[in-house]
Amino acid sequence: MERESMEFDVVIVGAGPAGLSTACRLMQLAQEKQQELMVCVVEKGSEVGAHILSGAVFEPRSLNELFPDWQERNAPLTTKVTGDDIYLLNSESSGIKLPNFSVPKTMHNDGNYIVSMGNVCRWLAEQAEQLGVEIFPGFPAQSVIYNDDGSVGGIITGDMGLDAEGKEKDSFMPGMELRAKYTVFAEGCRGHLGKELIEKFSLDKHSSPQHYGLGFKEIWDIAPEKHQEGLVVHTAGWPLDKDTTGGGYLYHAENNQVFVGLIVDLNYSNPHLSPFDEFQRYKHHPKISQYLEGGKRVSYGARAMAKGGFNSLPKMTMPGALLVGCDAGTINFAKIKGNHTAMKSGMLAAEAIAQALIAGEGIAEEGKQDLTNFTQLYKDSWLYEELYNTRNFGPAMHKFGTLLGGAYNTLDQNFFGGKLPFNFKDDSLDYAQLKPAADMPVINYAKPDNKLSFDKLSSVFLSNTNHEEEQPCHLKLKDADIPIQVNLTKYNEPAQLYCPAGVYEVEKTEEGNKFVINAQNCIHCKTCDIKDPSQNITWVTPEGTGGPNYPNM
């Protein structure tokens, strides 16, 4: 196919905190050396921030380095954390507040801010554009361009105007080739091109498997008398059972709003478990409902998060390209934070690329090489130290459970600074943990009351999700028979439950059971790509601008 082609020095895939920080730092370095660089960022969302979902309590360490004058630049960090409450919920009606000394100090939030990361990314995009970066929203990166020598040479954006069978409609527009000396992949958790590159270049051959959680978030308007701006609440325990790890949160933002959510680790074993319904149950706990009752839910979303930490990080460089942020898995789950670490990884990537492209900075090559100087920059940075010192946090929870794992982590972080001479590894695979449905207890979830708890479809409506209806399905089955013949028979087809948007259904027809994919509902969380026990579902980018349109998540 004939495609238009554009040449850049650097192409960045994804306008999240990692990608935008890469772009800003690159242009800062170029300006310091009075050298022009052509840098572009492609973003699959309809606008920057449309697909950004994060809790989020934000640690400004990276931002302080990137833009020390961020306050003068009116960055949207206005709600300082004023208090930390951490509860162990031991039943549906009771819970105990944990004293500070019994909680890992990584969970404390002095100096941090409650923010909308969607709005932070919109602000970062403004800074990038002022520095000369070109940003193209609504252009998903569909495939990788490989040079003749096998190195990465850029990306091809998605074709527009194909029908469900992949045939060209009257509105057809082929995607463009965006060629670059270096390409930075910052797609977020389980990026489909990042997944391809990790496999192609064996980037994870010395790493533990990546581990994931599914994070939910809702924004609520609540009564002013219940609102405590700056209060951060975290919980462990109920509604998750002893074999399922994760935790909940409730953050008091500005304007009488709270952000409430639940993270369910995707290594759970009961195929009858529905993460969405666990979240709906969570809001009924008195420690949470005391704030929400009488309020109004105004937004909903869900997103998978890479939480394997240090031991699961792949090699982040390959010939012609780098992998940064959650595409690599740089989150520090001991802090329940990944935005500052994603930003720092992008800034380090920018420094490595600058050494290659900017005259007088060192190796001055025209692309295609493996920028192993990034690895040294990373090892010399606070990012490496922070991730290394929290390397045991997740594995300890998986190995010992919430209580004993939490006790170990408190000891390790508070008294030894993460330097206990142990290195726990979790080499299990999240998707392989499901047990046969017949061997596991059925979970009966209460019907939503439409006051605190809601159904999936009304929730998806609040996410402003939309896709062009007549287009190829972006949820690809390797074998169309597996959902019914294998997954339904053995696991009661758990896609019906683990998907937080009602994308997957099993319909009973006269011809038998039929697996239905409602791709229109997809909120791009990537859970199906991660949790399908047969690894039969592959998530790829749909047509540009498709998916959720989060205003301020």
C-alpha positions as CSV (number, residue, x, y, z in Angstrom):
1,M,0.0,0.0,0.0
2,E,1.2,3.5,-0.9
3,R,1.5,5.5,2.3
4,E,2.6,9.1,3.0
5,S,5.8,9.2,4.9
6,M,7.1,11.9,7.3
7,E,10.6,12.0,8.8
8,F,11.4,13.0,12.4
9,D,14.4,12.8,14.7
10,V,12.2,11.2,17.4
11,V,8.7,9.7,17.3
12,I,7.1,9.2,20.7
13,V,4.1,6.8,21.0
14,G,1.6,7.9,23.7
15,A,0.9,11.3,25.3
16,G,0.9,10.2,28.9
17,P,3.3,11.4,31.6
18,A,6.2,9.3,30.3
19,G,5.9,10.2,26.6
20,L,5.3,13.9,27.3
21,S,8.2,14.1,29.7
22,T,10.4,12.5,27.1
23,A,9.3,15.1,24.6
24,C,9.8,18.1,26.9
25,R,13.2,17.0,28.2
26,L,14.4,16.3,24.6
27,M,13.5,19.8,23.4
28,Q,15.0,21.4,26.5
29,L,18.3,19.7,25.8
30,A,18.2,20.6,22.2
31,Q,17.6,24.3,23.0
32,E,20.5,24.3,25.5
33,K,22.8,23.2,22.6
34,Q,21.0,25.5,20.2
35,Q,20.2,22.6,17.9
36,E,17.0,21.8,16.1
37,L,15.2,18.5,16.7
38,M,12.0,17.4,15.1
39,V,10.0,15.5,17.7
40,C,6.4,14.3,17.4
41,V,4.1,12.6,19.8
42,V,1.2,10.4,18.5
43,E,-1.8,9.8,20.8
44,K,-4.6,7.3,20.2
45,G,-7.1,9.3,22.3
46,S,-9.3,12.0,20.8
47,E,-7.3,14.5,22.7
48,V,-4.4,14.5,25.1
49,G,-5.7,13.2,28.4
50,A,-8.8,11.4,27.0
51,H,-7.4,8.0,27.9
52,I,-5.5,8.9,31.0
53,L,-6.8,7.3,34.2
54,S,-4.9,7.4,37.5
55,G,-5.9,7.7,41.2
56,A,-3.9,9.9,41.7
57,V,-1.8,11.1,44.5
58,F,1.1,12.7,42.7
59,E,4.7,13.0,43.9
60,P,6.2,16.1,42.2
61,R,9.9,14.9,42.3
62,S,10.2,14.5,38.5
63,L,8.2,17.6,37.8
64,N,10.5,19.6,40.1
65,E,13.4,18.5,37.9
66,L,11.6,19.0,34.5
67,F,10.0,22.3,35.2
68,P,11.3,23.8,38.5
69,D,8.9,26.8,37.9
70,W,5.8,24.6,37.5
71,Q,3.8,26.7,40.0
72,E,4.5,29.9,38.0
73,R,3.5,27.9,34.9
74,N,0.1,27.1,36.5
75,A,0.5,23.4,36.6
76,P,-2.8,21.8,37.9
77,L,-1.4,20.7,41.2
78,T,-3.5,22.7,43.7
79,T,-4.7,20.1,46.3
80,K,-1.9,19.3,48.8
81,V,-2.3,16.1,50.8
82,T,-3.3,17.1,54.4
83,G,-3.8,13.7,56.0
84,D,-3.3,10.0,55.5
85,D,-5.8,7.4,56.9
86,I,-5.1,3.7,56.3
87,Y,-7.6,1.1,57.3
88,L,-7.7,-2.6,57.5
89,L,-11.2,-3.6,56.6
90,N,-11.9,-7.0,58.3
91,S,-15.6,-7.3,57.3
92,E,-18.3,-5.6,55.3
93,S,-19.1,-3.4,58.2
94,S,-16.0,-3.0,60.3
95,G,-12.4,-1.8,60.0
96,I,-9.5,-0.6,62.1
97,K,-7.4,2.5,61.4
98,L,-3.8,1.5,61.4
99,P,-1.3,3.7,63.3
100,N,1.4,5.3,61.2
101,F,4.3,3.3,62.7
102,S,2.6,0.1,61.5
103,V,2.4,1.2,57.8
104,P,5.3,1.2,55.3
105,K,6.6,4.7,55.1
106,T,6.3,4.5,51.3
107,M,2.6,4.9,51.9
108,H,2.9,8.3,53.5
109,N,2.1,11.3,51.3
110,D,3.7,14.4,52.9
111,G,4.4,16.9,50.1
112,N,2.3,15.1,47.6
113,Y,-0.8,16.4,45.7
114,I,-4.2,15.0,44.8
115,V,-4.5,15.6,41.0
116,S,-6.3,14.7,37.8
117,M,-3.5,13.1,35.7
118,G,-5.6,13.8,32.6
119,N,-5.3,17.5,33.4
120,V,-1.6,17.2,34.3
121,C,-1.0,15.6,30.9
122,R,-2.9,18.3,29.1
123,W,-0.7,20.9,30.8
124,L,2.5,18.9,29.9
125,A,1.3,18.8,26.3
126,E,1.0,22.6,26.4
127,Q,4.6,22.9,27.7
128,A,5.8,20.4,25.0
129,E,4.1,22.4,22.2
130,Q,5.6,25.6,23.4
131,L,9.0,23.9,23.2
132,G,8.3,22.9,19.6
133,V,7.0,19.4,19.8
134,E,4.3,18.3,17.3
135,I,1.4,16.4,19.0
136,F,-1.0,14.4,16.9
137,P,-4.1,13.2,18.9
138,G,-6.5,10.7,17.3
139,F,-3.6,8.9,15.6
140,P,-3.1,5.4,17.1
141,A,0.3,3.7,16.4
142,Q,-0.9,0.6,14.6
143,S,2.4,-1.2,13.7
144,V,6.2,-0.9,14.0
145,I,8.4,-0.1,11.1
146,Y,11.5,-2.3,11.1
147,N,14.6,-1.3,9.1
148,D,16.4,-3.8,6.9
149,D,18.9,-4.6,9.7
150,G,16.0,-5.4,12.1
151,S,16.2,-2.1,14.0
152,V,13.1,0.0,14.8
153,G,12.6,2.7,12.2
154,G,9.3,4.3,13.4
155,I,5.7,3.5,13.3
156,I,2.7,3.3,11.0
157,T,-0.5,5.1,12.2
158,G,-3.9,3.3,12.0
159,D,-5.8,3.1,8.7
160,M,-9.2,4.9,8.9
161,G,-12.4,4.0,7.1
162,L,-12.4,0.2,7.0
163,D,-15.5,-1.9,7.4
164,A,-16.0,-4.8,9.8
165,E,-14.4,-7.2,7.2
166,G,-11.4,-4.9,6.8
167,K,-12.5,-3.6,3.3
168,E,-12.1,0.0,2.3
169,K,-15.1,2.3,2.7
170,D,-15.6,5.5,0.8
171,S,-14.0,7.3,3.7
172,F,-10.9,5.2,3.7
173,M,-7.6,6.9,4.6
174,P,-4.4,4.9,4.9
175,G,-2.2,5.4,7.9
176,M,1.0,7.3,7.6
177,E,4.6,6.2,8.0
178,L,6.2,8.2,10.7
179,R,9.9,7.4,10.4
180,A,12.4,8.3,13.1
181,K,16.0,7.9,14.1
182,Y,14.7,6.9,17.5
183,T,11.2,5.8,18.5
184,V,10.1,5.9,22.1
185,F,7.2,3.6,23.2
186,A,5.2,5.1,26.0
187,E,1.8,3.5,25.4
188,G,1.0,2.8,29.0
189,C,0.4,-0.6,30.6
190,R,0.4,-3.6,28.2
191,G,1.0,-1.4,25.2
192,H,0.3,-3.7,22.2
193,L,3.5,-2.5,20.4
194,G,5.5,-2.7,23.6
195,K,4.3,-6.3,24.0
196,E,5.4,-7.1,20.4
197,L,8.9,-5.5,21.0
198,I,9.5,-7.2,24.3
199,E,8.9,-10.6,22.5
200,K,10.8,-9.8,19.3
201,F,13.9,-8.5,21.1
202,S,13.6,-10.9,24.1
203,L,13.7,-7.9,26.4
204,D,12.3,-9.8,29.4
205,K,14.6,-12.9,29.2
206,H,16.3,-12.0,32.5
207,S,13.1,-10.7,34.2
208,S,10.3,-12.1,36.3
209,P,7.0,-12.1,34.5
210,Q,5.1,-8.8,34.7
211,H,2.2,-8.7,37.2
212,Y,-0.9,-6.6,36.9
213,G,-3.8,-5.1,38.8
214,L,-7.1,-3.8,37.5
215,G,-7.7,-0.4,38.9
216,F,-11.2,1.2,39.1
217,K,-11.9,4.9,39.6
218,E,-15.0,7.0,40.0
219,I,-15.4,10.7,40.7
220,W,-18.2,11.8,43.0
221,D,-19.6,15.1,43.9
222,I,-20.3,14.9,47.7
223,A,-21.9,17.1,50.3
224,P,-19.6,20.0,51.4
225,E,-20.0,19.0,55.1
226,K,-18.5,15.5,54.3
227,H,-15.7,16.9,52.2
228,Q,-12.1,17.1,53.7
229,E,-10.0,18.6,51.0
230,G,-6.5,16.9,50.9
231,L,-7.5,13.8,52.9
232,V,-6.1,10.5,51.5
233,V,-7.7,7.2,52.6
234,H,-6.3,3.8,51.7
235,T,-7.7,0.4,52.6
236,A,-6.6,-3.2,52.6
237,G,-8.7,-6.4,53.2
238,W,-12.5,-6.5,52.5
239,P,-14.1,-6.9,50.0
240,L,-11.2,-9.1,48.7
241,D,-10.8,-12.5,50.2
242,K,-7.6,-13.8,51.7
243,D,-6.5,-15.3,48.4
244,T,-7.0,-12.1,46.4
245,T,-4.6,-9.1,46.9
246,G,-5.3,-5.5,46.2
247,G,-6.7,-2.5,48.0
248,G,-9.0,0.5,47.9
249,Y,-8.6,4.3,48.0
250,L,-10.6,7.5,48.5
251,Y,-9.0,10.9,47.8
252,H,-10.6,14.2,48.7
253,A,-9.9,16.4,45.7
254,E,-11.0,20.1,45.3
255,N,-14.5,21.4,44.5
256,N,-16.2,19.0,46.9
257,Q,-15.2,16.0,44.8
258,V,-13.7,12.6,45.9
259,F,-11.9,10.0,43.8
260,V,-12.9,6.5,44.9
261,G,-11.5,3.3,43.6
262,L,-10.4,-0.3,44.1
263,I,-7.3,-2.2,42.7
264,V,-7.8,-6.0,42.2
265,D,-4.6,-7.9,41.5
266,L,-5.0,-10.0,38.4
267,N,-3.4,-13.1,39.8
268,Y,-6.7,-14.1,41.5
269,S,-7.7,-17.7,41.2
270,N,-11.5,-17.8,41.4
271,P,-13.1,-17.5,37.9
272,H,-16.4,-16.5,39.5
273,L,-14.8,-13.3,40.9
274,S,-15.9,-10.1,39.2
275,P,-13.5,-7.2,39.9
276,F,-16.2,-4.7,38.8
277,D,-18.7,-6.1,41.4
278,E,-16.1,-6.2,44.1
279,F,-15.6,-2.4,43.5
280,Q,-19.4,-1.9,43.7
281,R,-19.5,-3.8,47.0
282,Y,-16.5,-1.7,48.3
283,K,-18.5,1.5,48.2
284,H,-21.0,0.1,50.6
285,H,-18.5,-0.2,53.4
286,P,-19.2,2.4,56.2
287,K,-15.7,3.8,56.0
288,I,-16.3,4.7,52.4
289,S,-20.1,5.1,52.2
290,Q,-20.0,7.8,54.9
291,Y,-18.6,10.2,52.3
292,L,-20.5,9.0,49.3
293,E,-24.1,8.8,50.6
294,G,-26.2,11.5,49.2
295,G,-23.6,12.3,46.6
296,K,-23.6,12.0,42.8
297,R,-21.3,9.8,40.7
298,V,-20.0,11.9,37.7
299,S,-17.3,9.7,36.1
300,Y,-16.2,6.1,35.8
301,G,-13.2,4.3,34.4
302,A,-10.9,1.3,34.7
303,R,-7.4,0.5,33.6
304,A,-4.9,-2.3,34.1
305,M,-1.7,-1.4,35.8
306,A,1.7,-3.1,35.6
307,K,2.8,-3.7,39.2
308,G,5.6,-6.3,39.0
309,G,8.1,-3.6,39.9
310,F,11.9,-3.9,39.7
311,N,12.2,-7.7,39.2
312,S,9.7,-7.6,36.3
313,L,11.3,-4.7,34.4
314,P,12.4,-5.7,30.9
315,K,15.5,-4.4,29.2
316,M,14.2,-1.0,28.1
317,T,16.4,-0.4,25.0
318,M,16.6,-2.1,21.6
319,P,18.1,-1.0,18.3
320,G,16.4,2.2,17.3
321,A,13.9,2.4,20.2
322,L,13.3,2.7,23.9
323,L,10.5,1.5,26.2
324,V,9.5,3.8,29.0
325,G,6.9,4.3,31.8
326,C,4.2,1.8,32.3
327,D,4.9,0.3,28.8
328,A,8.0,-1.1,30.6
329,G,6.4,-1.3,34.1
330,T,8.2,1.4,36.1
331,I,5.5,1.8,38.7
332,N,6.5,1.8,42.4
333,F,3.7,-0.2,43.8
334,A,5.0,0.2,47.4
335,K,4.0,3.8,47.0
336,I,0.9,3.0,44.8
337,K,2.4,5.6,42.4
338,G,3.7,5.4,38.9
339,N,3.4,8.9,37.5
340,H,6.7,10.3,38.9
341,T,8.6,7.2,38.0
342,A,7.1,7.1,34.4
343,M,8.1,10.8,34.0
344,K,11.7,10.1,35.2
345,S,12.1,7.1,32.9
346,G,11.1,9.4,29.9
347,M,13.5,12.1,31.0
348,L,16.3,9.6,31.2
349,A,15.3,8.3,27.7
350,A,15.5,11.9,26.4
351,E,19.0,12.3,27.9
352,A,20.2,9.0,26.2
353,I,18.7,10.1,22.9
354,A,20.3,13.6,23.2
355,Q,23.7,12.0,23.7
356,A,23.2,10.2,20.4
357,L,21.6,13.0,18.3
358,I,22.9,16.4,19.6
359,A,26.3,17.5,18.4
360,G,28.9,17.7,21.1
361,E,27.0,15.4,23.5
362,G,29.0,12.2,22.7
363,I,28.1,9.4,20.5
364,A,26.4,11.4,17.7
365,E,24.9,8.6,15.5
366,E,22.0,8.7,13.1
367,G,19.8,6.1,14.8
368,K,19.5,2.3,14.6
369,Q,21.8,1.6,17.5
370,D,20.8,0.2,20.9
371,L,21.1,3.1,23.3
372,T,22.7,1.2,26.1
373,N,23.8,4.5,27.6
374,F,20.2,4.7,28.9
375,T,20.9,1.7,31.1
376,Q,23.8,3.5,32.8
377,L,21.8,6.7,33.2
378,Y,19.0,4.7,34.8
379,K,21.3,2.8,37.2
380,D,22.9,6.1,38.3
381,S,19.5,7.7,39.0
382,W,17.2,7.9,42.0
383,L,14.6,5.9,39.9
384,Y,16.8,2.8,40.0
385,E,17.4,3.2,43.7
386,E,13.7,3.7,44.4
387,L,12.6,0.7,42.4
388,Y,15.4,-1.5,43.8
389,N,14.6,-0.7,47.4
390,T,10.9,-1.6,46.9
391,R,11.6,-4.8,44.8
392,N,10.2,-7.1,47.4
393,F,7.0,-5.3,48.1
394,G,4.7,-7.1,45.7
395,P,6.3,-10.5,45.8
396,A,6.1,-10.4,49.6
397,M,2.4,-9.7,49.5
398,H,1.9,-12.6,47.0
399,K,4.1,-15.0,48.9
400,F,2.9,-14.3,52.5
401,G,-0.5,-12.7,52.0
402,T,-1.8,-9.2,53.0
403,L,-1.1,-9.4,56.7
404,L,2.3,-11.2,56.9
405,G,3.4,-9.6,53.6
406,G,2.4,-6.2,55.0
407,A,4.3,-6.8,58.2
408,Y,7.4,-7.8,56.3
409,N,7.1,-4.7,54.1
410,T,6.7,-2.4,57.1
411,L,9.8,-3.9,58.7
412,D,11.8,-3.7,55.4
413,Q,10.8,-0.1,54.5
414,N,10.6,1.6,57.9
415,F,13.7,0.1,59.6
416,F,16.0,-1.1,56.8
417,G,15.1,1.3,54.0
418,G,14.4,-1.6,51.6
419,K,17.9,-3.0,52.1
420,L,17.1,-6.4,53.8
421,P,19.3,-9.0,52.1
422,F,16.4,-10.9,50.5
423,N,15.2,-10.9,46.9
424,F,11.7,-12.4,46.7
425,K,10.7,-13.2,43.1
426,D,7.2,-14.1,41.8
427,D,7.7,-16.1,38.7
428,S,4.1,-17.1,38.4
429,L,1.9,-16.0,35.4
430,D,-1.2,-14.0,36.4
431,Y,-3.4,-15.6,33.7
432,A,-2.4,-19.1,34.7
433,Q,-3.7,-18.7,38.3
434,L,-7.4,-19.4,37.5
435,K,-8.6,-22.7,38.9
436,P,-11.5,-24.7,37.3
437,A,-14.8,-23.1,38.0
438,A,-16.2,-26.4,39.4
439,D,-13.6,-26.3,42.1
440,M,-14.2,-22.7,43.3
441,P,-17.0,-21.2,45.3
442,V,-19.6,-19.2,43.3
443,I,-19.8,-15.6,44.4
444,N,-23.3,-14.1,44.6
445,Y,-23.2,-10.3,44.1
446,A,-26.1,-8.1,45.2
447,K,-28.0,-6.2,42.6
448,P,-26.8,-2.5,42.4
449,D,-28.9,0.0,44.3
450,N,-28.2,2.8,41.8
451,K,-27.2,5.0,44.8
452,L,-23.8,3.7,45.7
453,S,-23.5,0.7,43.3
454,F,-24.3,0.5,39.6
455,D,-24.3,-1.8,36.6
456,K,-21.6,-2.0,34.0
457,L,-23.5,-0.4,31.1
458,S,-24.5,2.7,33.0
459,S,-20.9,3.0,34.2
460,V,-19.5,2.7,30.6
461,F,-21.9,5.5,29.6
462,L,-20.2,7.8,32.2
463,S,-16.8,7.0,30.6
464,N,-18.0,8.7,27.3
465,T,-16.8,5.6,25.4
466,N,-17.4,5.5,21.7
467,H,-16.0,3.7,18.6
468,E,-16.9,4.0,15.0
469,E,-19.3,1.1,14.7
470,E,-18.4,-0.3,11.3
471,Q,-14.7,-1.1,11.7
472,P,-12.6,-4.2,12.2
473,C,-12.9,-5.6,15.7
474,H,-9.8,-4.6,17.7
475,L,-10.2,-7.6,20.1
476,K,-8.6,-10.4,18.1
477,L,-9.2,-14.1,18.9
478,K,-6.3,-16.4,17.9
479,D,-8.9,-19.3,17.9
480,A,-12.6,-18.5,17.7
481,D,-13.5,-21.9,19.2
482,I,-11.6,-21.5,22.5
483,P,-14.0,-19.2,24.4
484,I,-16.8,-21.8,24.2
485,Q,-15.0,-25.1,23.9
486,V,-12.2,-24.4,26.5
487,N,-12.9,-21.3,28.6
488,L,-16.6,-21.8,29.1
489,T,-16.3,-25.5,29.8
490,K,-13.4,-25.1,32.3
491,Y,-13.6,-21.6,33.7
492,N,-17.2,-20.5,33.0
493,E,-15.7,-18.1,30.4
494,P,-14.3,-15.5,32.9
495,A,-14.2,-12.8,30.3
496,Q,-17.8,-12.2,31.2
497,L,-16.7,-11.2,34.6
498,Y,-13.1,-9.8,34.5
499,C,-14.0,-7.3,31.8
500,P,-15.1,-4.0,33.5
501,A,-17.1,-2.8,30.6
502,G,-19.4,-5.6,29.5
503,V,-17.5,-6.3,26.3
504,Y,-17.8,-10.1,26.4
505,E,-20.9,-12.2,26.7
506,V,-22.0,-15.8,26.2
507,E,-25.4,-15.9,24.4
508,K,-27.5,-19.0,24.4
509,T,-28.9,-19.6,20.9
510,E,-30.8,-22.5,19.3
511,E,-27.5,-23.6,17.8
512,G,-25.8,-23.5,21.2
513,N,-23.6,-21.1,23.1
514,K,-22.2,-18.2,21.2
515,F,-19.3,-15.9,22.3
516,V,-20.2,-12.3,21.6
517,I,-17.7,-9.3,21.6
518,N,-19.3,-5.9,22.1
519,A,-16.2,-4.0,21.0
520,Q,-18.1,-0.7,21.1
521,N,-18.1,-0.9,24.9
522,C,-14.3,-1.3,25.2
523,I,-12.6,1.2,27.6
524,H,-9.1,0.1,26.6
525,C,-8.2,-1.3,30.0
526,K,-6.3,-4.3,28.5
527,T,-7.5,-6.7,31.1
528,C,-8.7,-9.3,28.6
529,D,-5.2,-9.3,26.9
530,I,-3.7,-10.0,30.4
531,K,-6.2,-12.3,32.2
532,D,-7.6,-14.6,29.5
533,P,-6.6,-18.1,30.8
534,S,-5.9,-19.4,27.2
535,Q,-4.1,-16.2,26.2
536,N,-6.4,-16.2,23.2
537,I,-7.3,-12.5,23.1
538,T,-5.0,-9.8,21.7
539,W,-5.9,-6.1,22.1
540,V,-4.9,-3.9,19.2
541,T,-5.6,-0.3,18.5
542,P,-9.0,0.5,17.1
543,E,-9.7,3.4,14.7
544,G,-8.3,6.8,15.9
545,T,-10.2,8.7,18.6
546,G,-12.1,5.5,19.7
547,G,-12.4,4.5,23.3
548,P,-13.2,6.5,26.5
549,N,-13.1,10.2,26.6
550,Y,-12.3,11.0,30.2
551,P,-12.6,14.7,31.0
552,N,-10.5,14.9,34.2
553,M,-9.5,11.4,35.4
